[in-house]
Amino acid sequence: MKIALIDYGSGNIQSAYKALELVSNYKKKISVISNSKDLLKVDKIILPGVGAFADCMKGLKSISGMIDILNEIVLEKKKPFLGICVGMQLLATEGKEKGNHKGLGWIAGKVIKIKKKNRIKIPHMGWNTVKIISKHPILKRKKFESYFVHSYNFVCKDKKNILATCNYQQNITAIVGKENIIGTQFHPEKSQKIGLEILKNFISWNY
């Protein structure tokens, strides 16, 4: 079992790495990867992300062959993939943060600014209740608290790709999924016990 954390210059790599160490029986098999060809040797991929959609996408594209190899191992070879925060948003067709920017396009939809209602604070920051609306092997609870830090919401074209939501005076997409691909808007590595549980379930997931 080899687990890859993709380092493309945008992501809370250290926190995610430490969280994976806590829940994994394969500590020596967790690799931080910044060379696209190294992905061909792994079994599961995690894409973290912090910052702006366009900057994160630019970071991925700046690594030679990264997009092509990700498409190969995720879309064709169907290896389990987890995107975290902006790493989840990049799964979309496009992001509308400071212009229109193409995403990976693995899950059809747009990433748009959270609507400002009744003086709610943006970014959406802190703990919020996640409600599961569709079953998935790595999601064992119907409801739990997780830690969010974001200003944009992933609006899926096909609602069946939304696995969980949270309420922030509007429905916010908390988890998306499609086949071997799953993404969390919240940060599992910052969500204490439940976050570690989700990471552990992802490591154990055999698609």
N, C-alpha and C positions, 0 to 999 in steps of 0.2 A: 504494500500500500504506500503510494507516494502522493503527498498532498502539496499543491503549489499555491503560494501566495504571490500574486503578481505585483511586482514593484515597478510602477511606471511614473514615479515621481509625485504621485498624489494619492495619499492613503495613510491611514493610521496603522502602518505595518507592524510596529513593535507591539502595540496593544493587542492586535489580532493574533500575532504570533504567540504571545504569552498565553492568551486565552486558549488557543489550540493546544499548546503544551499541557495545559491543565486537564484537558478532556481527552487527550489522545494517548493511546498505547503505542503510538508510532512516532515518538518524539524525534528520532533520528531521520524520519521520513518527511518531516515538514520542511519545505524548502522555500526560501524567498527567491523568486525568479525574475530576472530582468532581461533574459535572453530568450527570444521566442522559440528557438529550437529545443530548449530544455523542456518546454511544455509537452513535447512528444513522448517524454519518458514518465509522465505523471498519470495518476488515476483520477484525481479530483482537482478542481481549480476553484480558487477563491479570489474574487476581484474586489478589493476594498476601494473606497473613494471618499475624498474630502475636498471640497472646493466647488468650482464652477463646472458645469456640464462640458462646455467647450474646451476648457483647459484640460480636463481629464481625458476627453476624447483625443485631444492633440497629443497628450502624453502617451496614449496607447499607440497612436499612429507613428509617433517618433521612433518607436522600436521596430527595427527592420523585420518584416514578415509577421509581426504580432497579430494583426487582424486576420490575415489569411490562415495562420495556424490555429487561432482561436475558432474560426469558422469550421476548420477541418475537424478539430478534436471535439468540439461541442455540438455542432450541427450534424456532422457526418458520423463521427465515432460515438456520439451520444455519451460522452463522459460527464458525470455530475458536475454542475457549475453553480456556484453561489456568488451573487453580487450583493455588496453591502453599501447602503446609502447611495452615493453617486454611482457606485459600481452597479447598483440595481437600476438606476435611472438610465445608464448607458445602454441598457437592453432595449430601450424604446426606439421607435422609428426616428424621432427627432426631439430635440430639446429646445425650448424657447426662452432660454436665459440669455439676455443681451444679444438678441438676434435669433435666427433659425439655424440650428446645427444638426447635422445627421448623426444618429446614434448607430449602434450595432444592428438594429432592426430585427432582433430575434423575437421580440414580443411587440406586436403592432400597437402603437399608441404615442401619445405626446406627453412631454414633461412641461407643465405650465406652472406659473406662479400661484401660490396659495392665495385664495381670495381673502381680502382683508375685510372681516366682518366684526361689527361691534367692538372695535378697538382691540381685537386680538393681536398678540405680539407675533411679529414675524422677524426672525425665523421661529418656527415651531420648535421649541427647545425644552427638553426635560422629559419627565416620565408621563406616559399616556397608556391607556388601556387598549390592547390589541384584541380584536374579536375575529376569530376564525370563521370564515363563511364557506370554505371548501376544504375537504380533507386532503391531507398530504402526509406521506410517510415520516417527514421530519417534524411535523407539528402534532404533538401529543395532547395538547390542552386546547380547550375551547376559548379560553380568555386568559390574558396575562398582561403584566405591566412591562413595558420596555422603554428604553431611552432613545429619544429622537433629537436630531439637530439638522433641520433643513428648512428651506424656503419654497421648495417646488414640489409639485404633486404629479405622480405618474398616472395619467388617465388612459386606461387600456381601451383599445378599440373593441375587443371582445371581452365582455365582463367575466367570462369563465376563467380568464387569466388572473383575475384578482382573487387571491386566496384569503386575504385578511384586510381589515380596515381599522382605522381608529377615528374617533370623533374630535374635531377641532373647530366646532361650530360649523362643520361641513365634513363630508366623508373624505378621509385621506387614505390613499392606498398604502397599506403597511407591508404587505407581502404580495409578490407576483410569482406566477409559476407557469411553466409549460414544458411538458415531458421531463427531460433531464435538467432543466434550467429552473432555478429559484432565486429570488432576490428579496432582500429585506430593506425597507426604508430606514428602519431603526438600526442601531448598532448592537449586535449581539455581544460583542466584546466589552461593551459598557453596560450591559443589562443584567449583570450579576448572575444569579442562579439560573434564571430562565434562558438567558443568552447563552450560557455555557451548555445548557441542555440542548438548545437548538444546534449549536456547533457540533456537539457530540453526535446528535442524530444525523446530521449531514455527513459526518465521517463514516457513519455506519450504513448510510443509504446505498443500496445497490439498485441502480436503475436497470 
